[in-house]
């Protein structure tokens, strides 16, 4: 018997090719997927969608901060500091949006850093009901399990 991947000769009873490490035998064993593998792609897409949704108010706030000089005429304090406050809030939304998109891409590509960042963002998003809370719970449910860290490192190729 020979390995289908590398062509090495196999002894009877081998479950794994000693040369390339390919699993031999049960053709269905590679089809079964863990909870992490089943939900990681969905989680990545959800983080990308939430990131895009954060970009929309960000651009709106940047536009409003530029238009504030023309709208506010009477109050000197509001005319001076209003645009700066709107720009700061818009910048915060921009950072959150870009961060969500990058985490989503990182999770879909199994980047080593994405799991840790997604767990932190998942915990922070728990305080933003209802969508943020649901995404935070789903993120923590997918990424924090007994063997989640070990399995994610295996998927990302980090030993």
N, CA and C atoms as a LAMMPS dump frame, in Angstrom:
ITEM: TIMESTEP
0
ITEM: NUMBER OF ATOMS
477
ITEM: BOX BOUNDS ff ff ff
-5.0000000000000000e+02 5.0000000000000000e+02
-5.0000000000000000e+02 5.0000000000000000e+02
-5.0000000000000000e+02 5.0000000000000000e+02
ITEM: ATOMS id mol type element x y z
1 1 1 N 0.847 -1.164 0
2 1 2 C 0 0 0
3 1 3 C 0.898 1.234 0
4 2 1 N 0.468 2.283 -0.745
5 2 2 C 1.261 3.496 -0.889
6 2 3 C 0.425 4.721 -0.505
7 3 1 N 1.112 5.755 -0.051
8 3 2 C 0.461 7.014 0.329
9 3 3 C 0.01 7.746 -0.932
10 4 1 N -1.22 8.264 -0.93
11 4 2 C -1.745 9.005 -2.066
12 4 3 C -1.098 10.376 -2.215
13 5 1 N -0.552 10.918 -1.136
14 5 2 C 0.016 12.26 -1.178
15 5 3 C 1.472 12.271 -1.631
16 6 1 N 2.297 11.395 -1.043
17 6 2 C 3.728 11.451 -1.349
18 6 3 C 4.25 10.192 -2.034
19 7 1 N 3.478 9.116 -2.058
20 7 2 C 3.896 7.887 -2.736
21 7 3 C 4.747 6.953 -1.903
22 8 1 N 4.93 7.266 -0.625
23 8 2 C 5.746 6.4 0.235
24 8 3 C 5.044 5.071 0.471
25 9 1 N 5.849 4.022 0.658
26 9 2 C 5.281 2.712 0.954
27 9 3 C 4.837 2.688 2.41
28 10 1 N 3.645 2.144 2.628
29 10 2 C 3.073 2.109 3.968
30 10 3 C 2.969 0.673 4.46
31 11 1 N 3.211 0.502 5.73
32 11 2 C 3.041 -0.799 6.363
33 11 3 C 1.568 -0.984 6.714
34 12 1 N 1.081 -2.212 6.731
35 12 2 C -0.315 -2.436 7.127
36 12 3 C -0.549 -1.936 8.552
37 13 1 N -1.67 -1.302 8.756
38 13 2 C -2.02 -0.811 10.079
39 13 3 C -1.617 0.635 10.33
40 14 1 N -0.886 1.253 9.39
41 14 2 C -0.52 2.66 9.577
42 14 3 C -1.764 3.528 9.431
43 15 1 N -1.939 4.467 10.357
44 15 2 C -3.041 5.424 10.271
45 15 3 C -2.595 6.739 9.673
46 16 1 N -1.277 6.995 9.747
47 16 2 C -0.708 8.239 9.25
48 16 3 C 0.552 7.906 8.469
49 17 1 N 0.759 8.586 7.347
50 17 2 C 1.973 8.383 6.556
51 17 3 C 3.169 8.894 7.361
52 18 1 N 4.208 8.079 7.554
53 18 2 C 5.352 8.521 8.352
54 18 3 C 6.171 9.601 7.651
55 19 1 N 6.031 9.75 6.347
56 19 2 C 6.83 10.726 5.613
57 19 3 C 6.146 12.088 5.538
58 20 1 N 4.88 12.128 5.11
59 20 2 C 4.206 13.416 4.908
60 20 3 C 3.154 13.741 5.963
61 21 1 N 2.722 12.759 6.756
62 21 2 C 1.755 13.008 7.819
63 21 3 C 0.304 12.949 7.395
64 22 1 N 0.006 12.539 6.17
65 22 2 C -1.372 12.442 5.696
66 22 3 C -2.077 11.289 6.403
67 23 1 N -3.333 11.548 6.801
68 23 2 C -4.129 10.524 7.472
69 23 3 C -4.523 9.471 6.442
70 24 1 N -4.322 8.212 6.809
71 24 2 C -4.62 7.09 5.919
72 24 3 C -5.847 6.367 6.464
73 25 1 N -6.668 5.875 5.589
74 25 2 C -7.764 5.031 6.046
75 25 3 C -9.105 5.684 5.875
76 26 1 N -9.774 5.97 6.964
77 26 2 C -11.153 6.419 6.976
78 26 3 C -11.344 7.641 6.073
79 27 1 N -12.06 7.487 4.948
80 27 2 C -12.224 8.62 4.034
81 27 3 C -13.158 9.702 4.569
82 28 1 N -13.916 9.419 5.595
83 28 2 C -14.847 10.397 6.137
84 28 3 C -14.214 11.211 7.254
85 29 1 N -13.098 10.761 7.802
86 29 2 C -12.52 11.434 8.966
87 29 3 C -12.095 12.861 8.654
88 30 1 N -11.66 13.15 7.433
89 30 2 C -11.242 14.503 7.114
90 30 3 C -12.426 15.421 6.833
91 31 1 N -13.619 14.864 6.673
92 31 2 C -14.799 15.659 6.39
93 31 3 C -15.38 16.252 7.675
94 32 1 N -15.281 15.535 8.786
95 32 2 C -15.823 16.044 10.035
96 32 3 C -15.019 17.253 10.474
97 33 1 N -15.736 18.269 10.894
98 33 2 C -15.09 19.513 11.292
99 33 3 C -15.488 19.846 12.72
100 34 1 N -14.632 20.551 13.394
101 34 2 C -14.905 20.941 14.77
102 34 3 C -15.813 22.175 14.803
103 35 1 N -16.229 22.513 15.995
104 35 2 C -17.053 23.699 16.175
105 35 3 C -16.305 24.947 15.706
106 36 1 N -15.031 25.039 16.032
107 36 2 C -14.242 26.204 15.633
108 36 3 C -14.176 26.324 14.119
109 37 1 N -13.904 25.244 13.429
110 37 2 C -13.813 25.287 11.97
111 37 3 C -15.157 25.634 11.344
112 38 1 N -16.249 25.142 11.919
113 38 2 C -17.572 25.412 11.367
114 38 3 C -17.973 26.876 11.496
115 39 1 N -17.574 27.534 12.577
116 39 2 C -18.066 28.876 12.865
117 39 3 C -17.05 29.988 12.604
118 40 1 N -15.806 29.66 12.338
119 40 2 C -14.775 30.684 12.185
120 40 3 C -15.029 31.572 10.974
121 41 1 N -15.426 31 9.871
122 41 2 C -15.702 31.786 8.671
123 41 3 C -16.908 32.695 8.879
124 42 1 N -17.948 32.171 9.499
125 42 2 C -19.144 32.977 9.768
126 42 3 C -18.796 34.129 10.703
127 43 1 N -18.005 33.843 11.723
128 43 2 C -17.605 34.875 12.671
129 43 3 C -16.797 35.968 11.979
130 44 1 N -15.89 35.564 11.093
131 44 2 C -15.114 36.544 10.345
132 44 3 C -15.994 37.447 9.494
133 45 1 N -16.982 36.871 8.826
134 45 2 C -17.896 37.661 7.996
135 45 3 C -18.711 38.622 8.867
136 46 1 N -19.16 38.166 10.025
137 46 2 C -19.926 39.042 10.915
138 46 3 C -19.096 40.222 11.399
139 47 1 N -17.829 39.99 11.722
140 47 2 C -16.963 41.09 12.149
141 47 3 C -16.723 42.062 11.004
142 48 1 N -16.605 41.569 9.777
143 48 2 C -16.444 42.461 8.622
144 48 3 C -17.698 43.312 8.439
145 49 1 N -18.87 42.7 8.56
146 49 2 C -20.125 43.442 8.408
147 49 3 C -20.255 44.508 9.492
148 50 1 N -19.957 44.158 10.727
149 50 2 C -20.039 45.135 11.816
150 50 3 C -19.027 46.259 11.598
151 51 1 N -17.846 45.914 11.1
152 51 2 C -16.852 46.945 10.799
153 51 3 C -17.351 47.919 9.745
154 52 1 N -17.982 47.405 8.712
155 52 2 C -18.534 48.27 7.668
156 52 3 C -19.655 49.138 8.248
157 53 1 N -20.473 48.563 9.115
158 53 2 C -21.548 49.342 9.732
159 53 3 C -21.005 50.453 10.628
160 54 1 N -19.826 50.274 11.217
161 54 2 C -19.208 51.329 12.011
162 54 3 C -18.625 52.429 11.12
163 55 1 N -18.27 52.106 9.891
164 55 2 C -17.712 53.109 8.993
165 55 3 C -18.772 54.118 8.546
166 56 1 N -20.021 53.693 8.447
167 56 2 C -21.083 54.576 7.966
168 56 3 C -21.258 55.79 8.887
169 57 1 N -21.452 55.627 10.204
170 57 2 C -21.561 56.829 11.046
171 57 3 C -20.251 57.603 11.134
172 58 1 N -19.144 56.912 10.953
173 58 2 C -17.861 57.6 10.98
174 58 3 C -17.793 58.654 9.878
175 59 1 N -18.135 58.263 8.661
176 59 2 C -18.091 59.213 7.554
177 59 3 C -19.152 60.293 7.724
178 60 1 N -20.311 59.932 8.286
179 60 2 C -21.345 60.925 8.568
180 60 3 C -20.88 61.957 9.58
181 61 1 N -20.189 61.522 10.612
182 61 2 C -19.675 62.454 11.625
183 61 3 C -18.567 63.338 11.061
184 62 1 N -17.733 62.789 10.183
185 62 2 C -16.703 63.618 9.539
186 62 3 C -17.353 64.688 8.667
187 63 1 N -18.406 64.323 7.956
188 63 2 C -19.131 65.295 7.136
189 63 3 C -19.778 66.352 8.02
190 64 1 N -20.392 65.921 9.113
191 64 2 C -21.047 66.865 10.024
192 64 3 C -20.038 67.809 10.676
193 65 1 N -18.849 67.316 10.969
194 65 2 C -17.848 68.197 11.573
195 65 3 C -17.37 69.251 10.582
196 66 1 N -17.324 68.894 9.305
197 66 2 C -16.96 69.889 8.297
198 66 3 C -18.056 70.901 8.063
199 67 1 N -19.311 70.472 8.18
200 67 2 C -20.443 71.369 7.954
201 67 3 C -20.807 72.167 9.198
202 68 1 N -20.264 71.843 10.353
203 68 2 C -20.642 72.514 11.601
204 68 3 C -20.275 73.988 11.59
205 69 1 N -19.208 74.358 10.923
206 69 2 C -18.816 75.767 10.859
207 69 3 C -19.882 76.605 10.164
208 70 1 N -20.548 76.009 9.206
209 70 2 C -21.555 76.74 8.436
210 70 3 C -22.924 76.74 9.107
211 71 1 N -23.161 75.778 9.974
212 71 2 C -24.478 75.644 10.601
213 71 3 C -24.556 76.413 11.918
214 72 1 N -23.489 76.366 12.702
215 72 2 C -23.497 76.988 14.026
216 72 3 C -22.981 78.424 13.89
217 73 1 N -23.853 79.387 14.164
218 73 2 C -23.463 80.797 14.033
219 73 3 C -23.442 81.525 15.367
220 74 1 N -24.341 81.191 16.263
221 74 2 C -24.561 81.985 17.468
222 74 3 C -23.587 81.676 18.594
223 75 1 N -23.299 80.429 18.844
224 75 2 C -22.538 80.023 20.015
225 75 3 C -21.062 79.849 19.647
226 76 1 N -20.18 80.682 20.213
227 76 2 C -18.754 80.612 19.912
228 76 3 C -18.149 79.291 20.39
229 77 1 N -18.564 78.841 21.581
230 77 2 C -18.027 77.599 22.142
231 77 3 C -18.38 76.403 21.258
232 78 1 N -19.645 76.325 20.859
233 78 2 C -20.072 75.214 20.007
234 78 3 C -19.421 75.302 18.631
235 79 1 N -19.269 76.507 18.102
236 79 2 C -18.646 76.684 16.782
237 79 3 C -17.166 76.309 16.806
238 80 1 N -16.511 76.53 17.939
239 80 2 C -15.079 76.238 18.053
240 80 3 C -14.817 74.772 18.363
241 81 1 N -15.528 74.231 19.346
242 81 2 C -15.227 72.871 19.806
243 81 3 C -16.133 71.796 19.225
244 82 1 N -17.264 72.169 18.666
245 82 2 C -18.192 71.197 18.073
246 82 3 C -17.556 70.351 16.983
247 83 1 N -16.898 70.974 15.995
248 83 2 C -16.258 70.167 14.946
249 83 3 C -15.174 69.231 15.484
250 84 1 N -14.436 69.683 16.488
251 84 2 C -13.385 68.834 17.056
252 84 3 C -13.984 67.615 17.764
253 85 1 N -15.079 67.826 18.473
254 85 2 C -15.728 66.711 19.157
255 85 3 C -16.305 65.731 18.148
256 86 1 N -16.96 66.262 17.108
257 86 2 C -17.515 65.381 16.067
258 86 3 C -16.41 64.616 15.34
259 87 1 N -15.288 65.258 15.083
260 87 2 C -14.162 64.578 14.429
261 87 3 C -13.592 63.49 15.337
262 88 1 N -13.483 63.749 16.633
263 88 2 C -12.965 62.736 17.564
264 88 3 C -13.892 61.524 17.632
265 89 1 N -15.202 61.78 17.689
266 89 2 C -16.153 60.664 17.725
267 89 3 C -16.111 59.9 16.404
268 90 1 N -16.051 60.628 15.289
269 90 2 C -15.948 59.977 13.983
270 90 3 C -14.673 59.167 13.847
271 91 1 N -13.578 59.689 14.397
272 91 2 C -12.316 58.943 14.38
273 91 3 C -12.385 57.671 15.193
274 92 1 N -13.1 57.724 16.316
275 92 2 C -13.28 56.523 17.129
276 92 3 C -14.063 55.467 16.364
277 93 1 N -15.15 55.889 15.714
278 93 2 C -15.92 54.957 14.894
279 93 3 C -15.089 54.405 13.74
280 94 1 N -14.228 55.246 13.171
281 94 2 C -13.366 54.797 12.077
282 94 3 C -12.387 53.723 12.546
283 95 1 N -11.784 53.937 13.698
284 95 2 C -10.85 52.948 14.248
285 95 3 C -11.576 51.638 14.559
286 96 1 N -12.764 51.728 15.153
287 96 2 C -13.534 50.521 15.451
288 96 3 C -13.948 49.798 14.171
289 97 1 N -14.337 50.542 13.159
290 97 2 C -14.751 49.933 11.899
291 97 3 C -13.602 49.228 11.197
292 98 1 N -12.484 49.913 11.077
293 98 2 C -11.323 49.297 10.435
294 98 3 C -10.824 48.118 11.261
295 99 1 N -10.844 48.247 12.585
296 99 2 C -10.445 47.132 13.448
297 99 3 C -11.343 45.922 13.275
298 100 1 N -12.648 46.135 13.194
299 100 2 C -13.577 45.03 12.975
300 100 3 C -13.347 44.342 11.637
301 101 1 N -13.099 45.137 10.599
302 101 2 C -12.835 44.561 9.278
303 101 3 C -11.541 43.744 9.295
304 102 1 N -10.494 44.286 9.903
305 102 2 C -9.211 43.566 9.961
306 102 3 C -9.317 42.289 10.788
307 103 1 N -10.051 42.332 11.889
308 103 2 C -10.241 41.124 12.702
309 103 3 C -11.018 40.082 11.916
310 104 1 N -12.047 40.511 11.198
311 104 2 C -12.812 39.572 10.378
312 104 3 C -11.971 38.909 9.317
313 105 1 N -11.146 39.701 8.645
314 105 2 C -10.252 39.132 7.624
315 105 3 C -9.236 38.206 8.279
316 106 1 N -8.71 38.622 9.43
317 106 2 C -7.738 37.791 10.141
318 106 3 C -8.318 36.457 10.589
319 107 1 N -9.564 36.466 11.06
320 107 2 C -10.204 35.212 11.469
321 107 3 C -10.451 34.309 10.272
322 108 1 N -10.886 34.881 9.168
323 108 2 C -11.145 34.069 7.969
324 108 3 C -9.853 33.466 7.418
325 109 1 N -8.729 34.197 7.575
326 109 2 C -7.437 33.719 7.071
327 109 3 C -6.635 32.967 8.122
328 110 1 N -7.202 32.765 9.312
329 110 2 C -6.555 32.038 10.409
330 110 3 C -5.234 32.684 10.82
331 111 1 N -5.213 34 10.923
332 111 2 C -4.002 34.697 11.367
333 111 3 C -3.808 34.462 12.858
334 112 1 N -2.558 34.27 13.3
335 112 2 C -2.305 33.965 14.717
336 112 3 C -2.784 35.055 15.682
337 113 1 N -2.708 36.313 15.311
338 113 2 C -3.084 37.417 16.184
339 113 3 C -4.594 37.626 16.265
340 114 1 N -5.338 37.135 15.286
341 114 2 C -6.761 37.471 15.167
342 114 3 C -7.595 36.898 16.309
343 115 1 N -7.243 35.739 16.814
344 115 2 C -8.032 35.132 17.897
345 115 3 C -7.985 35.996 19.144
346 116 1 N -6.802 36.432 19.535
347 116 2 C -6.654 37.249 20.744
348 116 3 C -7.376 38.579 20.59
349 117 1 N -7.182 39.237 19.453
350 117 2 C -7.832 40.528 19.228
351 117 3 C -9.352 40.36 19.181
352 118 1 N -9.83 39.294 18.559
353 118 2 C -11.277 39.055 18.483
354 118 3 C -11.862 38.792 19.864
355 119 1 N -11.145 38.099 20.721
356 119 2 C -11.639 37.863 22.087
357 119 3 C -11.743 39.181 22.84
358 120 1 N -10.733 40.046 22.715
359 120 2 C -10.771 41.35 23.387
360 120 3 C -11.932 42.182 22.844
361 121 1 N -12.069 42.248 21.516
362 121 2 C -13.181 43.004 20.93
363 121 3 C -14.529 42.378 21.276
364 122 1 N -14.572 41.058 21.381
365 122 2 C -15.805 40.392 21.775
366 122 3 C -16.229 40.761 23.18
367 123 1 N -15.266 40.851 24.087
368 123 2 C -15.577 41.255 25.462
369 123 3 C -16.048 42.709 25.485
370 124 1 N -15.37 43.587 24.739
371 124 2 C -15.78 44.989 24.695
372 124 3 C -17.141 45.173 24.035
373 125 1 N -17.447 44.351 23.055
374 125 2 C -18.723 44.505 22.356
375 125 3 C -19.904 43.998 23.191
376 126 1 N -19.635 43.263 24.255
377 126 2 C -20.722 42.821 25.131
378 126 3 C -21.499 43.994 25.72
379 127 1 N -20.862 45.163 25.807
380 127 2 C -21.477 46.337 26.416
381 127 3 C -22.233 47.208 25.421
382 128 1 N -22.449 46.71 24.185
383 128 2 C -23.148 47.468 23.15
384 128 3 C -24.368 46.693 22.661
385 129 1 N -25.444 46.686 23.484
386 129 2 C -26.619 45.902 23.101
387 129 3 C -27.332 46.522 21.907
388 130 1 N -28.102 45.789 21.196
389 130 2 C -28.294 44.346 21.214
390 130 3 C -27.343 43.623 20.275
391 131 1 N -26.943 44.284 19.173
392 131 2 C -26.128 43.595 18.163
393 131 3 C -24.73 43.301 18.699
394 132 1 N -24.13 44.27 19.375
395 132 2 C -22.798 44.067 19.919
396 132 3 C -22.757 42.959 20.956
397 133 1 N -23.785 42.899 21.786
398 133 2 C -23.855 41.847 22.793
399 133 3 C -23.958 40.472 22.141
400 134 1 N -24.804 40.37 21.123
401 134 2 C -24.951 39.086 20.423
402 134 3 C -23.649 38.683 19.741
403 135 1 N -22.984 39.639 19.089
404 135 2 C -21.715 39.331 18.434
405 135 3 C -20.645 38.973 19.457
406 136 1 N -20.629 39.655 20.59
407 136 2 C -19.658 39.343 21.638
408 136 3 C -19.857 37.947 22.208
409 137 1 N -21.11 37.595 22.458
410 137 2 C -21.399 36.252 22.978
411 137 3 C -20.999 35.193 21.955
412 138 1 N -21.344 35.426 20.696
413 138 2 C -21.005 34.463 19.641
414 138 3 C -19.489 34.341 19.482
415 139 1 N -18.786 35.47 19.537
416 139 2 C -17.324 35.454 19.429
417 139 3 C -16.704 34.643 20.557
418 140 1 N -17.138 34.897 21.768
419 140 2 C -16.574 34.182 22.91
420 140 3 C -16.951 32.702 22.875
421 141 1 N -18.167 32.389 22.436
422 141 2 C -18.585 30.997 22.351
423 141 3 C -17.746 30.232 21.33
424 142 1 N -17.426 30.866 20.211
425 142 2 C -16.644 30.19 19.166
426 142 3 C -15.18 30.075 19.571
427 143 1 N -14.601 31.145 20.084
428 143 2 C -13.144 31.187 20.267
429 143 3 C -12.657 30.695 21.618
430 144 1 N -13.517 30.698 22.619
431 144 2 C -13.084 30.234 23.94
432 144 3 C -13.741 28.891 24.206
433 145 1 N -12.962 27.871 24.135
434 145 2 C -13.42 26.527 24.481
435 145 3 C -12.239 25.795 25.09
436 146 1 N -12.459 24.564 25.49
437 146 2 C -11.389 23.808 26.128
438 146 3 C -10.163 23.684 25.233
439 147 1 N -10.377 23.358 23.961
440 147 2 C -9.264 23.165 23.036
441 147 3 C -9.219 24.228 21.955
442 148 1 N -9.947 25.334 22.13
443 148 2 C -10.027 26.359 21.097
444 148 3 C -8.687 26.981 20.751
445 149 1 N -7.889 27.3 21.768
446 149 2 C -6.59 27.921 21.516
447 149 3 C -5.643 26.986 20.795
448 150 1 N -5.61 25.733 21.211
449 150 2 C -4.741 24.747 20.569
450 150 3 C -5.177 24.522 19.132
451 151 1 N -6.477 24.405 18.924
452 151 2 C -6.984 24.152 17.563
453 151 3 C -6.77 25.357 16.659
454 152 1 N -6.943 26.581 17.193
455 152 2 C -6.722 27.773 16.372
456 152 3 C -5.253 27.886 15.974
457 153 1 N -4.348 27.575 16.905
458 153 2 C -2.923 27.595 16.551
459 153 3 C -2.606 26.575 15.477
460 154 1 N -3.277 25.417 15.531
461 154 2 C -3.085 24.401 14.496
462 154 3 C -3.595 24.895 13.157
463 155 1 N -4.765 25.553 13.147
464 155 2 C -5.328 26.071 11.902
465 155 3 C -4.489 27.188 11.321
466 156 1 N -3.898 28.019 12.186
467 156 2 C -3.1 29.129 11.695
468 156 3 C -1.684 28.723 11.329
469 157 1 N -1.316 27.504 11.633
470 157 2 C 0.015 27.018 11.262
471 157 3 C 1.101 27.396 12.247
472 158 1 N 0.741 27.937 13.411
473 158 2 C 1.719 28.305 14.428
474 158 3 C 1.876 27.13 15.359
475 159 1 N 3.098 26.696 15.553
476 159 2 C 3.349 25.524 16.417
477 159 3 C 3.275 25.896 17.872
